[in-house]
Amino acid sequence: MGTKVAKFGGTSLANAAQVRKALAIIQADPERRYVVVSAPGKRSGDDIKITDLLYQVLSERTGDYAPTLAVIKQRYAEIAEDLGVGLDLDSYFADIEDHLQNDPSPEFFASRGEYLNAQLIAACLGWTFVDAADVVRFSRRGRFLPDDTDAAMTEALRDIERAVIPGFYGATADGIIKTFPRGGSDVTGALVARTVDAAVYENWTDVSGILMADPRIVDNPPSIGRISYVALRELAYMGASVLHQDAINPVRYRGIPINIRNTDRPHDPGTWIVPDPTPDPAGPMIMGIAGKPGYAAVTVHKSQWVGTFGIGWALLRLFGDAKLIVDLALTGVDTWTMVVPSADLNPVLEDLLDDIERIFTPDTVHVRDDLTLVGVVESGTVPRGTVTARLADALVDAGITTHADAFTGDIHVLAIDTARYEDAVRAIYGALAGGRG
């Protein structure tokens, strides 16, 4: 098939037993030549992730941080000892303490979980450790530099047959550690896959692919078999949490498929993310449902507005000047609705309303807060309009009001009251997750 890049998440590497599973997966296929790792995650529900412990050490730097640092060191020591691997933890933790006293950068501390885990996995495999600080480039202000990264990573991996690379972080040209947002190890894996022109980018986690709906809301939802890059990015943006949304673009433009797999069930096929999946005629009408809370809708109405040139542009510019990202913009007869994050809107709301009144002299302006955006992705198994009709009927039957909605391509986006979100997911799933009947 060709070179594979395998990224393992924190739950897949939380303890020695999980690391053994990951090592068996890697060694089962010689085409898995590049491995990207996260920091060890929780071993149980009441455990603490290594990254959070590192942040805790930083917060304790002016007091007694030694007990927390010892807990972190012991986690790695237990894994290394159980796997029979020698690792010079003393020197690594001496470096952490030196930074704690002389250069207490939050991003440096956040990165050490991945750094130490990659050292550990590289030692287990006997592979080359490649520090992400040497190959993932950021500006001094923390802006990711894709072209510089591509050049540095290409040069570093050119003559390395098999490598382990820590995820989540990189560095400036002069070595200052910078990090991606949480979940950024997915992005690192995608960057490595792009650099080596991988045949597939495998993302190993604790579920057998991307589930059609949240299992906390819907009982035993199936995983999605195949989904397009575009649809997956929409679901990720709307709250589907299996894959970081920024991990899609690096591989999308090279046509590299992503395969979401389960470390605990390695024989499950998982979810394939591909350019243009062929719909299964016998499959469900929708691929997935996801939701993102924390939104508000600003609806502006003025009689005889319809047909007036430039209204939408002027409103969007006004919201842009207020530093508001408009996630959903809708127009009707004499009415415009802008859906924006509530946390960004609230501090500027009074000034925004004053500006709307001054510029447009509207008849009414209505603000509705505490909304959730729901994304529903069609599968393409039924004629256009079928899902739209079934979706509307399902919400009406459940007594759920839609305050804004849009349909672009195969994606339906709805704004509903957050209090009714779980009811909406159940209603949509019940009406649309089955076959064509």
N, C-alpha and C positions, 0 to 999 in steps of 0.2 A: 504493500500500500504506500509506503514511503515514511519519512520521518514523522514521528508524533511528539507533540509537546504535552506533558501532563502536569496540570496544576492541582495540588492537594490543599483543601481548606483546613481550617483549624480543628474542626471536629474529626477530620480524618487523621490528625496527627496529635491528638490530645494526650495520649499515653503510649506506652511501649506496645500494647496489644494492637492499637490502631496503626501505629507506625509499621508493625509487622505486616499488616494487611496491605498498606501502601507499598511497602517494599516488594511484596509478592506480586502485586499488580505490575509494578515497574519491570521486575525481572521476568515476568511471564511473556513479555513481548520485546524483542530486541530493537524494534522500531521506536520504542519509547526512549528517546535519546536525550531529551532535555526536560528537567523537572523543576517546577516552580513551587515554592512552599509558603504557606502562611505560618504564623506563630501558633503554638499549641492552644487549642480552645478549651472549652469546659469539659471536664471528665464526667460531670453529673450536673443536675439542675441547679444545685446550690454552690457549685464551684465558681472560680473566678478565672477569666481568661488571662493568659500571660501578659498581653498588651495592657490590660487594665491594671494588673499588678505593677507593671513598669511605670505607668502614670502615677500610681499610688506612691511608689518610691520617690518619684520626683516631687510630689506634694509634701513628702516627709523630709526633704533634704535638710531643713534647718532643725530637725528634731532627731528622733531615733528611727532611722530608716532601715537599720541593719536587719531586724526580724523579717520585714517584707522582702528585702533583697535575698535573704537566706532561703525563703520559701521558693522564690524563682529559681535560684541555683539548685535547690533540691529537686525541683520538678525535672530539670534537664539531667541532673545526676542520676536520678532513678531510671529515666528512659535509657540513658547511655549504658548504665550498669546492666539493666535487664537485657539489652541488646548486645552486650559484650563489646562495646565500642569505647576506646580510649579517647577522651576529649579533654583538652587543657582548659577546663572551666575557670580555674584560678586566674589565668591571664585575661580571659574575656571579662570576668567580673571586676578585675582590677581596673580595666579600661573604663567600665561603666562607672565605677566609683570615682575615677579621675574626672570624667565628664560631669559627674554629679557635683563635684566641688568647683570645677573650673570652667565648665561650659554646659550649664544645665538646659540644653535645648530640648523642648518637648518633642520635636520631631526625631531627634536622635534617639531619645528613650523609646518612643513609639516603634522605632525600627528594629530595636535589638531583639525582639521576639523572633522575627523572621530571620534576622542575621544568624542567631544562635541555632535556630532549627535547621537552616540550610547547611550550616557547618556539620551538624549532627547527621543529617541525611546523607550528605556527601561522604562522610566518614563511613557510614554503614554500607554504602554502595561501592566505595572505592573510586568515586568519580571526582571530577574537578569542581571545586567551589569557585563560582564567579560572583563577586560582590556586585549587587545591584547599584551600589554607589559608583561603580566604574563604568556602567553601561546605560543607566537610565538618567537622562539629563533634565535638569530644571534650571530656570533663571534664579537669580538671587531673591526675587520676589515670590518664588514658588510656582511660576508658570511652567507647565510641562513643555518641553522642547522636542517635538516628534522627530524632526530631521536630524538634530544632533544625536538623539537617542539611536536612531536607525544606523547612523554612521558608526557610533561607538560600539553598539552591540554587534554589528556586522564584523567589525575588526576584531573584537574580543572572541567571538565564537567561531571565527573562520577555520581555525585549526584545532578546535576542541571537539572531540568525537562525542563525549557524553559529559553533561554538566548539570549541576544543581545551582539554582539561582534564587535568592530570597525575593519574595514579592513585596509589594506595598510601598517601597521607597526607592529613592535615587539620590542624586546629589548635584550640586552646582559644579561648574568647571573647576572651582577651587576647593571642592570636597565638603561643602556644607550639606548635611543631610536634609532632604526634603521628602515629604510623603504625599501619596495620593489620599483621597478621602477613604473612610472605612470601606473595606471590601476591595481595596485597590490591588490586592494580589491577583485578582482576576485580570486586571489591566496588564500587569506585568507579564502574565502568561500569554496574553494575546500579542503583546509586543514581541516576545520571544518567538511565537509561532509565525508572526509576519517576517521576522528577520531570517529565519531558517527556511522560509517557504514551506511550512509543514503541510503534510497531507491532511492532518486533522489536529485540532486543539481540544484535548480532553480536559474537562473540568470536573474533578472528583470531589464529591461532597457527601452529605448524609441523606440524600433523597435520590430516588431513581428517576431523575429528570425533573422537568418543570411540571408541577401539578396544574390541572385545569382550573382549580379554585383552591382557596385557603382551606386546609384540612381542619382548621379550628372552627370553621363555619359549616363546611359541607363534609359529610362522612365519606371517607375513602374515595376522594376524587381520583380519577386516573391521571397518569402522566401524559403529556403531549408527545406524540411520536415524532413529528417533524413540524417545524415552524420556520418562517422566513426571518432573516435578520431584522427587517423593518418591523414586523409584528412583535418580535421578541423585545426589541428596544422600546416599543410602545408599552408593553406589559411591564418591563423593568422600570420604566419611568413612572408608571402608575402604581408601583409598589410591589410587584413580584420580585422576591428577594433572592432568588437562587443565583443570579449572575449580575455582576455590576454592569450597569447600562453602558459605561464607557469602554467596556471590554469588547464591544461588538465591532466598532469601526476599524480598529487595526487589522482585523482579519477579513472583514466584509469586502474591502476593496481588492483583496487578493483572492477572493473566492474560497477561503479556507473554512471548511465546516467546523462548527463547535459541537462537541458531544458532551452533554451533562450526564455524569455517571455517579453511581452509588458505591462508595468504598466498601460498605458492608454487604453489598449485593453486586459483585463485579460482573456477574453474567447477565444482569438486566441490561437491555439495550439503551435505556435512558432516552433523553430527548436530543434529537439532531436539529441544529440550527443551520439552515442552508439558504442559498440565494432565492430559490423559487420552488418550494415543495409542491409536488403533485397531490391534489386533494384526493382523499380516499372516499369514493362514492358511498361506501357503507359507514363512513365515520360520522361523528357528531357535527352539528351545524356550526358550533363555535369551537375555537381552540382553547380559549382561556378567558378568565375573568380576574381582574385585579382592581384594587382601590387605593386611593391616596387621600387621607383626610387633611384638614387644615386650609380650607379654601373659603373665599367669599365672592359673591357676585354683585357687581355694580351695574344696575340697569338704568339707562337714560332714555327718556321718551319725550318726543316733541312732535306735535301735530304738523303734518305736511313735510316731514323730514325726508320721506322716501323720494329717491331720485336726486337728492341734493348732492352735488359733487364734493368729494373730499372729506365727508364727515368721518368715515372710518379711519382714514389716515390721520386726521386731526386728533381724534380720540386716542388712537394708539400712540401718537407722539406725546400726548399729554401724560398718559400712563408711563411711557418710557422716561419722560423727564422726571417723573416721580420715582424712578428706579424700580418700577413694578414690572415683573414678568407676567405677561398675559398668556395663561395656559389654554384658554378657550375664549374665542371672540365670536359672537353671534349677532346677526342682524335680522330684523323683521320689519314690518311696515311701521315706520316712524320710531323704531326702537333699536337700541344697541345694548348688548350685555357683554361685560368683560369679567371673566373669572380669573382671580389672582390669589396668591397665597395670603391668608389672613394676617400672618405675622408681619409681612411686609406692608400690608395695607393699613393696619391700625395706626401706626405712628404718623402716617401722612394723610389720613382720611379727611380731616377737616380742611386742610389746604387743598386737597384734590377736589372736594365738593365745592369749595369756593371758586376754584378755577373753572370747573364745569359750568357753574352758574354764570360766571362772568363771560365766558367765551361763547356758550351755546344758548343761554337763557332757556333751559328746557322746561317743559310742563311739569315733569316729575323726575326725581332721581330716587331710586330705591336700592338699599344695600341689604343683602341677605348674607348672614355669616353662618359659620359652623356647617359648612358643606364638605362633602367628600366627592372627589372625581372617581368615577367608575369607568374602567376600560374593558370593552368586550371585543374580542377579535374573532371575526368570521373565519370559517375554514374553507369556504368556497365550494361546499358540497351541495348547496341549494341555490336556486335562482336569486338574482339580486332583488332585494325588497322583502324576501321571506323572513330573514332574521330581524329586519327593522320592524315588521308587523308583529312577529312573535314577541319581540322584546317589549314593544309598547303594550301589548296585551298583558304580558306577565306582570309588568309594573302596575298597570291599572287594576288588575285583579287583586294585587297585593295591597292596593291603596297607597301606593308610593308616588309622590309627586316628583317630576323631573323639572328642575329649575333652569336647566340649560342642557342642550344636547347637540352633538355634531357627528357627522359620519364622513370619514375620509378614507378612501380606499377600502380596506377591510376592517377598519377600526371604528367602533362606536364609542364616544366619550359622553358620559352623562354626569351632571351635577345634581346630587340629591342630598337631603338632610342626613348628616352624619348619624343621627340616632336611628335611621332606617337602613343603614348600610348593610348590616348582616341580613336583614330581611330581604333586601334587594338582591344580594348574592344568591340566597336560597331560591328566590323566585326565578331569577334568570337561569340559574343552573337547572332547576326543575323543568323549565320550559324549553331550554335550548341545548342541553348537554347530551340529549339522546340523539338518535339517528334522524332520518328524514321524515319519519312518520308523524 
